[in-house]
Amino acid sequence: MARKRSRSVLTVATVVALGAVLAFAFWPRPVRVDIGTVTKEAMMVTIDEEGRTRVRDAYVISTPVAGRLLRVEVDPGDPVKKNETIVAQMRPTNPAVLDVRSREQARSAEAAAAAALRLARAELNRAMADRELAETDLERVRTLYQKGTASQVELDRAVHEARATQAAVDTAEAAIEIRQAELENARAQLMGFEDQQQPGSVNAQAGYSDEIPIRAPITGQVLRIIQQSETTLPVGAAIMEVGNVDSDLEVLLELLSTDAVQVAPGDRVLIEKWGGPGTLDAVVTRVDPWGFTKFSALGVEEQRVNTIIRFDEAGPAQTGLGHGFRVEARIVVWEDDDALIVPSSALFREGQDWAVFLVEDDRAKLRKVEIGHNNGVQAQVIKGLEPGDRVILYPASGLSDGMRVAQREVH
């Protein structure tokens, strides 16, 4: 009898324990959630884009004439001074490098020009002799005309002849100048630049040199060398690029056209991740009115717009930046120093409205809110929340109004 009673007690205890375990297992528990707080603080909305620096007024120095460029001795980064620093030197192409036939033709042309000059001088001597004879005849006819022994017709003819012979002299003198120029041109065809330095030559006596110095057009630094080695180049060939990195540096951004319409000249810009300490201040100076098509790294066709940004002022803060450096720019399109802010991760759609779950008395309370600006991390609250309200972050789809919740422990 005692054994039967003890067995019943054990059975009842087992059933009670199993019921307690099942009740504990299936008893509703609070949902573990992440909780954030509504605060009042500064907020800004920015358009973030990678860009590259560049010198606004970069000068490409090119060859002034066709010729041989001597080896460039300056290096990138070297300082240059306007109209003083010689950055390169070159020798013009030698026009006297002729083949045998061309040289003989040039010599024949020189001889012909010299003969034509001698003929012109002979013509001048004859014209001067005719002029002297005509002037003598004119004086004689005038004397006879005054005495009445010569007619008016004879006098007029003598005057005409004197004038004609004077014109012939003038023509002969002009012909000599023409023949002289032709002779100099023919001799120039035979002149080589190596002849300029020979003792006794005109250019050697004047102290001329065949080397043409190329000077820096601005005060700044050498940005890059395009042609360093000695070589022969045509006229207008690029040699190097110079600019002023210290005071003429700007940033070029290629914004999406949908972002560019939100940007205007004068907007504040924060330059970050440029390699140096801190954040650099800049300002938008121009948004181009023309867009262009560009393919992204994923092959997506995009419409981009060039946007120019200038640093507020050049100084030691941006020391180290040069031409073509990568930077990250944040263009501030809206900001408020005292905005009511809720974490963007707490927001979700409730029909056509935005809503959040408030935490009140350890229960989730659905609350519709009106949102202003949203930068993806924080959202501006227009109506529906107060500073200090606690909201559920990343609300799960199974969360509903009135459910018990508890703060998730952070390990």
C-alpha positions in Angstrom: 0.0 0.0 0.0 2.8 2.4 0.9 4.6 1.4 -2.3 1.5 2.2 -4.4 1.1 5.6 -2.8 4.8 6.5 -3.4 4.4 5.6 -7.0 1.4 7.8 -7.4 3.2 10.7 -5.8 6.2 10.2 -8.2 3.9 10.1 -11.2 2.1 13.3 -10.1 5.4 15.1 -9.5 6.7 14.0 -12.9 3.6 15.3 -14.6 3.8 18.6 -12.8 7.4 19.0 -13.7 6.8 18.2 -17.3 3.9 20.7 -17.4 6.1 23.4 -15.8 8.8 22.7 -18.4 6.3 22.9 -21.3 4.7 26.1 -19.8 8.1 27.7 -19.5 9.0 26.7 -23.1 5.8 28.0 -24.7 5.3 31.0 -22.4 5.4 34.3 -24.6 8.7 36.0 -24.2 9.7 39.6 -25.1 11.2 40.0 -28.6 14.8 41.0 -28.5 15.4 44.2 -30.5 17.9 47.0 -31.1 16.7 50.3 -29.7 17.8 53.8 -30.7 16.9 57.3 -29.5 15.4 60.4 -31.1 17.8 63.3 -30.6 18.3 66.9 -31.5 21.7 67.6 -33.2 23.4 68.9 -36.3 22.5 67.1 -39.6 23.5 67.4 -43.2 22.6 65.9 -46.5 25.6 65.4 -48.8 26.3 64.1 -52.3 29.4 62.0 -52.1 31.6 61.4 -55.1 35.2 60.5 -55.9 37.2 63.2 -57.8 40.7 64.1 -58.9 42.7 67.3 -58.4 44.1 69.3 -61.3 45.8 72.6 -61.9 43.2 74.9 -63.4 45.6 76.8 -65.7 48.2 74.2 -66.8 50.5 75.2 -69.6 51.8 72.7 -72.2 55.2 73.9 -73.4 55.7 73.0 -77.1 58.5 73.4 -79.7 58.4 76.9 -81.3 60.0 75.6 -84.5 60.8 72.3 -86.1 64.2 71.1 -85.0 66.3 69.0 -82.6 65.3 69.2 -79.0 68.3 69.0 -76.6 67.9 66.7 -73.5 65.6 68.3 -71.0 67.4 68.8 -67.7 64.5 69.8 -65.4 62.5 67.2 -63.5 58.8 67.1 -62.3 58.4 69.2 -59.2 61.2 71.6 -60.0 60.2 75.3 -59.4 60.2 77.6 -62.4 59.9 81.4 -62.7 58.1 83.2 -65.4 60.2 84.3 -68.4 63.4 83.5 -66.5 63.8 79.8 -66.0 65.1 78.0 -69.2 63.2 74.7 -69.2 64.5 73.4 -72.5 66.7 74.2 -75.5 66.5 73.2 -79.1 68.3 73.7 -82.5 66.2 74.4 -85.6 66.3 72.0 -88.5 69.3 72.7 -90.7 67.9 73.8 -94.1 71.3 73.5 -95.8 71.4 69.7 -95.7 71.0 69.3 -99.5 71.8 66.6 -101.9 74.3 67.1 -104.7 71.8 68.1 -107.3 70.0 70.5 -105.0 73.2 72.1 -103.9 74.4 72.6 -107.5 71.0 74.0 -108.5 71.3 76.5 -105.6 74.8 77.4 -106.7 73.5 78.0 -110.2 70.8 80.2 -108.8 73.3 82.2 -106.9 75.4 82.7 -110.0 72.4 83.8 -112.0 71.3 86.2 -109.3 74.9 87.7 -109.2 74.9 88.1 -113.0 71.5 89.7 -112.9 72.7 92.1 -110.3 75.7 93.1 -112.5 73.4 93.6 -115.4 71.1 95.8 -113.3 74.1 97.9 -112.3 75.1 98.3 -115.9 71.6 99.4 -116.8 71.8 101.9 -114.0 75.1 103.3 -115.4 73.5 103.7 -118.9 70.4 105.3 -117.5 72.6 107.8 -115.6 74.5 108.6 -118.7 71.3 109.2 -120.7 70.0 111.4 -117.9 73.2 113.6 -118.0 72.9 114.0 -121.7 69.2 114.8 -121.5 69.9 117.4 -118.8 72.6 119.0 -120.9 70.3 119.2 -124.0 67.6 120.7 -121.9 69.8 123.5 -120.7 71.0 124.2 -124.2 67.4 124.3 -125.6 66.3 126.6 -122.8 69.1 129.0 -123.7 68.2 129.0 -127.3 64.5 129.4 -126.5 65.3 132.5 -124.5 67.2 133.9 -127.4 64.3 133.1 -129.7 66.2 130.7 -131.9 64.4 127.5 -130.5 60.7 126.8 -130.7 58.3 125.8 -127.9 58.0 122.4 -129.3 61.8 121.8 -129.1 61.7 122.9 -125.5 58.9 120.6 -124.6 60.6 117.7 -126.2 63.8 118.4 -124.2 61.8 118.6 -120.9 60.1 115.3 -121.8 63.4 113.6 -122.5 65.0 114.7 -119.3 62.0 113.4 -117.3 62.1 110.1 -119.1 65.8 109.6 -118.4 65.2 110.3 -114.7 62.5 107.7 -114.6 64.9 105.2 -116.3 67.4 105.9 -113.5 64.8 105.3 -110.8 63.7 102.0 -112.5 67.3 100.8 -112.7 67.9 101.6 -109.0 64.8 99.6 -108.1 65.9 96.7 -110.3 69.3 96.7 -108.4 67.4 96.3 -105.1 65.4 93.4 -106.5 68.5 91.6 -107.9 70.3 92.2 -104.6 67.4 90.5 -102.7 67.4 87.6 -105.1 71.1 87.1 -104.6 70.8 87.1 -100.8 68.0 84.6 -101.1 70.1 82.3 -103.4 73.0 82.5 -100.9 70.7 81.7 -98.0 69.8 78.4 -99.8 73.5 77.4 -99.4 73.9 78.6 -95.8 73.9 76.0 -93.1 73.7 76.5 -89.4 77.1 75.1 -89.1 78.3 78.0 -91.2 76.9 80.5 -88.7 79.7 79.6 -86.2 82.6 79.7 -88.7 85.1 82.5 -88.1 84.3 85.6 -90.2 80.6 84.7 -90.8 78.1 87.5 -90.2 76.2 85.6 -87.5 79.4 84.6 -85.8 80.6 88.2 -85.7 77.2 89.2 -84.2 77.5 86.6 -81.5 74.4 84.7 -82.6 73.8 81.1 -81.5 71.7 78.4 -83.2 70.3 77.2 -79.8 66.8 78.5 -79.0 66.1 78.7 -75.3 62.6 77.9 -74.2 61.5 79.7 -71.0 58.7 79.0 -68.5 55.5 80.9 -69.3 54.4 81.1 -65.6 55.8 80.9 -62.1 55.1 77.5 -60.6 56.3 73.9 -60.9 57.0 71.4 -63.6 54.1 69.0 -63.5 55.3 66.3 -66.0 57.9 65.8 -68.7 56.4 64.6 -72.0 59.7 64.4 -74.0 62.9 64.1 -72.0 65.4 62.6 -74.4 67.2 64.5 -77.2 65.3 64.0 -80.4 64.0 65.8 -83.6 60.5 67.1 -83.3 58.1 69.0 -85.6 56.8 72.5 -84.7 54.2 72.4 -81.9 55.2 69.1 -80.4 54.6 69.0 -76.6 57.7 68.9 -74.4 56.3 69.4 -70.8 53.5 70.7 -68.7 53.9 73.3 -66.0 51.5 74.9 -63.5 51.1 76.4 -60.1 50.1 73.6 -57.6 50.2 75.9 -54.6 47.6 78.4 -55.6 45.8 77.1 -58.7 44.6 73.6 -57.6 41.0 72.6 -58.0 39.0 69.3 -57.9 37.1 67.8 -60.8 34.0 65.7 -60.0 31.9 63.7 -62.5 28.5 63.8 -60.8 25.5 61.8 -61.9 23.1 64.2 -63.7 20.4 63.4 -61.2 22.8 64.6 -58.4 24.1 67.6 -60.4 20.7 69.3 -60.5 20.8 69.5 -56.7 24.2 71.3 -56.7 24.7 75.0 -57.2 27.8 77.2 -57.2 28.6 78.3 -53.7 27.7 75.0 -52.0 30.0 74.0 -49.2 32.2 70.9 -49.9 34.2 68.7 -47.5 37.2 67.0 -48.9 38.0 63.7 -47.1 40.2 60.7 -47.6 42.8 62.7 -49.5 45.8 61.2 -47.7 46.4 63.9 -45.1 45.0 64.7 -41.7 41.6 66.3 -41.2 39.0 67.5 -43.7 39.7 70.2 -46.2 37.1 73.0 -46.9 36.2 73.8 -50.4 33.3 75.3 -52.4 31.6 74.5 -55.7 32.5 77.1 -58.4 30.9 75.7 -61.5 28.5 73.0 -62.7 28.8 72.4 -66.4 25.5 72.8 -68.4 26.6 69.9 -70.6 26.4 66.2 -69.7 28.2 63.2 -71.2 27.7 59.5 -71.3 30.0 57.3 -69.3 30.0 53.6 -68.6 30.5 52.5 -65.0 32.7 49.6 -63.8 29.7 47.3 -64.1 29.0 48.4 -67.7 26.0 50.6 -66.8 25.5 53.6 -69.0 25.3 56.8 -66.9 24.9 60.5 -67.7 27.6 62.5 -65.9 28.2 66.2 -65.4 31.6 67.9 -64.7 31.6 69.9 -61.5 34.5 72.1 -60.5 35.5 72.6 -56.8 38.0 75.1 -55.5 39.7 75.1 -52.1 38.7 77.9 -49.8 42.3 79.0 -49.6 45.7 77.5 -50.3 47.8 76.7 -47.3 49.7 74.1 -45.4 46.6 72.0 -44.8 46.6 70.7 -48.3 50.4 70.3 -48.6 51.2 67.2 -50.6 48.3 67.3 -53.0 49.4 67.6 -56.6 48.0 67.4 -60.1 45.8 64.3 -60.8 45.5 63.1 -57.1 42.4 61.2 -55.9 40.1 62.7 -53.3 36.6 62.1 -51.9 34.3 65.1 -51.9 31.1 65.5 -49.9 28.9 68.4 -51.4 26.6 69.7 -48.7 23.2 70.3 -50.3 21.3 70.8 -47.0 22.2 71.2 -43.3 20.6 72.1 -40.0 22.5 72.6 -36.7 19.4 71.8 -34.6 17.4 69.1 -36.4 15.2 66.5 -34.7 16.8 63.2 -35.9 15.7 59.6 -35.9 18.0 56.8 -37.2 17.0 55.9 -40.8 17.1 52.2 -39.9 14.0 52.7 -37.6 11.8 53.8 -40.5 9.5 51.6 -42.6 6.5 52.1 -44.8 3.0 51.9 -43.5 0.9 52.3 -46.6 1.8 55.6 -48.1 3.3 57.0 -44.8 6.5 56.5 -42.9 6.2 54.8 -39.5 8.3 53.7 -36.5 7.9 51.4 -33.5 8.2 53.3 -30.3 9.2 51.4 -27.1 6.8 52.3 -24.3 6.4 50.2 -21.1 8.5 47.4 -22.8 6.0 47.2 -25.6 6.2 48.1 -29.3 3.9 51.0 -30.2 3.2 51.8 -33.9 3.6 55.5 -34.7 3.2 57.3 -38.0 5.7 60.1 -38.6 6.4 62.8 -41.1 10.0 62.8 -42.5 11.9 65.6 -44.1 15.5 65.1 -45.4 17.1 61.7 -45.2 20.8 61.0 -45.8 20.5 57.2 -45.4 21.9 57.2 -41.9 19.7 59.8 -40.2 16.3 61.3 -41.1 14.9 64.7 -40.2 11.6 64.4 -38.2 9.0 67.0 -39.1 6.1 65.6 -37.0 5.3 62.5 -34.8 8.3 62.2 -32.5 9.9 64.0 -29.6 13.5 64.2 -28.3 14.3 61.2 -26.1 11.7 58.9 -27.7 13.1 55.3 -28.0 12.5 53.6 -31.3 13.2 50.1 -32.6 16.0 49.8 -35.1 15.7 47.3 -38.0 12.1 46.2 -37.1 11.4 42.6 -38.2 8.5 41.8 -40.4 6.9 39.8 -37.6 6.9 42.7 -35.2 3.4 44.1 -34.5 1.8 46.8 -32.4 1.6 45.9 -28.7 4.2 43.1 -28.7 6.5 42.9 -25.7 10.1 43.8 -26.5 13.4 44.0 -24.8 16.8 45.4 -25.5 19.1 43.0 -27.2 22.2 42.4 -25.2 25.4 43.4 -26.9 28.3 40.9 -26.5 
